Amino acid sequence: MVIDSRAWDVVVVGGTNTDHLVRAPALPEPGATVQGDVYVESPGGKGANQALACARLGARAAFVSRVGAEARGDAAIAALEAEGVDASHVARDEDAPTGVALIAVDASGEKSIVTAPGANHRVRVADVEEATRLLHRARVVLLQLELPLDAVEAAVRAAHAGGARVVLDPAPPPSRPLAEDVLRLVDLIRPDAGEARALTGIEVRDRASARDAAEVLLRRGVGAACVQAGSAGDLLVWRGGERWLPRLPVRSVDATGAGDAFAAALAVMLAEGRPLDDAGPFASAAAALTTTKLGAQAALPRRDEVEALLLSAGLPVPGPRAAVP
């Protein structure tokens, strides 16, 4: 019998927000006002979304973040704990509020977001150091760039030192470049087209330009790169192979949270020891399903839903999880 020496499949280090979403026929032009028809307030933030997504996809998940000491912070933590996420390393800040995201969604599902980071920007290297034991007990550590960059870089180093695989969702693009020694510790990076341009200087419009950007990232030391290739799909590239991931046909109403579902699904598959060739389609299906409902956390799919979409698309479904020491 294989003894499981890791307490957590995925530990997420990232931001927490309260989302205020309004759906309208079109996104407003500068200076314009557009009347919407639906308003939703719910917990969000890329980190919190990804932690919850990992849990819904079957992972043992924990979360490192910071929220305000108010009712919105209470709601964010309660939403995670209700799904089985360990939120014991979500700190409460007496001096800054929980972050906020104002989200406008048009009739096609396209979105525009403005955020006020609040307590997210008060996560310090010391907070990461306090969570070192947690990071060292993870199979995969998943990060974004909603927190101060020095804290993110400290988390990458700690995760790598503890033997975890590191998945980075480089959003939003950082105010300064990521340290080169940190990039070399990333096992898988998942930029969208804008983030790929910020990281590599390459305008990504299609599969060929996505491959160019991925190859730049691999030369800089990352283990693999999954680059959004315009509206057609995503390209997953690793040393010795690649997998094209075309968009799966679903009725999209809101793209909010789709990228978070994609990154979380990749992390879950890596935590289960799946090859990248299997991880890519699973992530693509999770992201597609997230676009079929309004909001982020409310739309994040469960594992059986992802498997059903893979089956309907004629794609292989990951088999029973193997024991991974």
Secondary structure in CASP SS format (residue, H / E / C, confidence):
PFRMAT SS
TARGET T0000
AUTHOR 0000-0000-0000
METHOD secondary structure of the structure
MODEL  1
M C 1.00
V C 1.00
I C 1.00
D C 1.00
S C 1.00
R C 1.00
A C 1.00
W E 1.00
D E 1.00
V E 1.00
V E 1.00
V E 1.00
V E 1.00
G C 1.00
G C 1.00
T C 1.00
N E 1.00
T E 1.00
D E 1.00
H E 1.00
L E 1.00
V E 1.00
R E 1.00
A C 1.00
P C 1.00
A C 1.00
L C 1.00
P C 1.00
E C 1.00
P C 1.00
G C 1.00
A C 1.00
T C 1.00
V C 1.00
Q C 1.00
G C 1.00
D C 1.00
V E 1.00
Y E 1.00
V E 1.00
E E 1.00
S E 1.00
P E 1.00
G E 1.00
G C 1.00
K H 1.00
G H 1.00
A H 1.00
N H 1.00
Q H 1.00
A H 1.00
L H 1.00
A H 1.00
C H 1.00
A H 1.00
R H 1.00
L C 1.00
G C 1.00
A C 1.00
R C 1.00
A E 1.00
A E 1.00
F E 1.00
V E 1.00
S E 1.00
R E 1.00
V E 1.00
G E 1.00
A C 1.00
E C 1.00
A H 1.00
R H 1.00
G H 1.00
D H 1.00
A H 1.00
A H 1.00
I H 1.00
A H 1.00
A H 1.00
L H 1.00
E H 1.00
A H 1.00
E C 1.00
G C 1.00
V C 1.00
D E 1.00
A E 1.00
S E 1.00
H E 1.00
V E 1.00
A E 1.00
R E 1.00
D E 1.00
E C 1.00
D C 1.00
A C 1.00
P C 1.00
T C 1.00
G E 1.00
V E 1.00
A E 1.00
L E 1.00
I E 1.00
A E 1.00
V E 1.00
D C 1.00
A C 1.00
S C 1.00
G C 1.00
E C 1.00
K E 1.00
S E 1.00
I E 1.00
V E 1.00
T E 1.00
A E 1.00
P C 1.00
G H 1.00
A H 1.00
N H 1.00
H H 1.00
R H 1.00
V C 1.00
R C 1.00
V H 1.00
A H 1.00
D H 1.00
V H 1.00
E H 1.00
E H 1.00
A C 1.00
T H 1.00
R H 1.00
L H 1.00
L H 1.00
H H 1.00
R C 1.00
A E 1.00
R E 1.00
V E 1.00
V E 1.00
L E 1.00
L E 1.00
Q C 1.00
L C 1.00
E C 1.00
L C 1.00
P C 1.00
L H 1.00
D H 1.00
A H 1.00
V H 1.00
E H 1.00
A H 1.00
A H 1.00
V H 1.00
R H 1.00
A H 1.00
A H 1.00
H H 1.00
A H 1.00
G C 1.00
G C 1.00
A C 1.00
R E 1.00
V E 1.00
V E 1.00
L E 1.00
D C 1.00
P C 1.00
A C 1.00
P C 1.00
P C 1.00
P C 1.00
S C 1.00
R C 1.00
P C 1.00
L C 1.00
A C 1.00
E H 1.00
D H 1.00
V H 1.00
L H 1.00
R C 1.00
L C 1.00
V C 1.00
D C 1.00
L E 1.00
I E 1.00
R C 1.00
P C 1.00
D C 1.00
A H 1.00
G H 1.00
E H 1.00
A H 1.00
R H 1.00
A H 1.00
L H 1.00
T H 1.00
G C 1.00
I C 1.00
E C 1.00
V C 1.00
R C 1.00
D C 1.00
R H 1.00
A H 1.00
S H 1.00
A H 1.00
R H 1.00
D H 1.00
A H 1.00
A H 1.00
E H 1.00
V H 1.00
L H 1.00
L H 1.00
R H 1.00
R C 1.00
G C 1.00
V C 1.00
G C 1.00
A E 1.00
A E 1.00
C E 1.00
V E 1.00
Q E 1.00
A E 1.00
G C 1.00
S C 1.00
A C 1.00
G E 1.00
D E 1.00
L E 1.00
L E 1.00
V E 1.00
W E 1.00
R C 1.00
G C 1.00
G E 1.00
E E 1.00
R E 1.00
W E 1.00
L E 1.00
P E 1.00
R C 1.00
L C 1.00
P C 1.00
V C 1.00
R C 1.00
S C 1.00
V C 1.00
D C 1.00
A C 1.00
T C 1.00
G C 1.00
A H 1.00
G H 1.00
D H 1.00
A H 1.00
F H 1.00
A H 1.00
A H 1.00
A H 1.00
L H 1.00
A H 1.00
V H 1.00
M H 1.00
L H 1.00
A H 1.00
E C 1.00
G C 1.00
R C 1.00
P C 1.00
L H 1.00
D H 1.00
D H 1.00
A H 1.00
G H 1.00
P H 1.00
F H 1.00
A H 1.00
S H 1.00
A H 1.00
A H 1.00
A H 1.00
A H 1.00
L H 1.00
T H 1.00
T C 1.00
T C 1.00
K C 1.00
L C 1.00
G C 1.00
A C 1.00
Q H 1.00
A H 1.00
A H 1.00
L C 1.00
P C 1.00
R C 1.00
R H 1.00
D H 1.00
E H 1.00
V H 1.00
E H 1.00
A H 1.00
L H 1.00
L H 1.00
L H 1.00
S H 1.00
A C 1.00
G C 1.00
L C 1.00
P C 1.00
V C 1.00
P C 1.00
G C 1.00
P C 1.00
R C 1.00
A C 1.00
A C 1.00
V C 1.00
P C 1.00
END
